[in-house]
Amino acid sequence: MVTEQPNFNMELAAIAGKLSAFWPHSPPRLWFPQTEIQFELRHISAHLTKYYYVISSLLDSVVPDDDYLFKVTGDNLYETLKQRLLERYGESDDDRLNALTTPVVAGDMKPSQLLRGMRRICDTDLDLNAFLFKKLFLQRLFH
């Protein structure tokens, strides 16, 4: 009688794939959702395994001598590393607001394409009301 080994297939699926390389000059907020989809498809849920996958996908140009990324502590190494990469290589709120307020020539873009691009810049974590108010306050304070 042959017994099935369902865990064996999951382990093979996890080993078989490789994440796309993390590029420091492309927005990491776009890279991480793709990475997390790969984790779901491969049934990877352990934080330590996710951490190792992300570390292995970093290019040499990302971590030439950067102990800050590798000396991660805490209960959830993956989330800590993710936060550090987003802080280091992601766009700041100030950069994102400047991108929104800088005039852009729409050219051949449809209005819906322009709107999608603006929403992509905002993402879900940029609270425009609070950030814009803070920015206006600081401008008035120092002028």
C-alpha positions, 0 to 999 in steps of 0.5 A: 500500500502506498501512502501519500505524503502531502507535506512532501509536495508542499516542501518541493513547491517551496524549494522549487521557486525563487523570488524575483530580485529586489531592485533598490531603484524600483518601489519596494511597495510594489515588490512586496505584494508580489513576493507575498503572493509567491509565499501564498502560492508556495504555502510558505507561512513561517516568518523565518523562511520568508526572511531567508527568501527575502535575504536571498533575493537581495542584490549585492548592490543592496547590501554591500556592507549593511549590517542594519539589514542583517542584524534583525531581531524580534519575533517576526524577522520577516516583518522587521526586514520588510519595514527596514527595506521599505524605510531605506529604499521606499519613497518617503511621504514627502517624495510621494506628495511632491510627485503628486503636486508636481505638474505632469503633462498628461500627453496621450494618457487617458484621464483614467490612466492619470488617476491610476498613476496618482492613486499608485503614488498615494497607495493606501498608507499615505494619509493625504489629509494629515500629511498635507496639513502637516506640510502646510503647517511647517511651511507657514511656521518657517516663513 
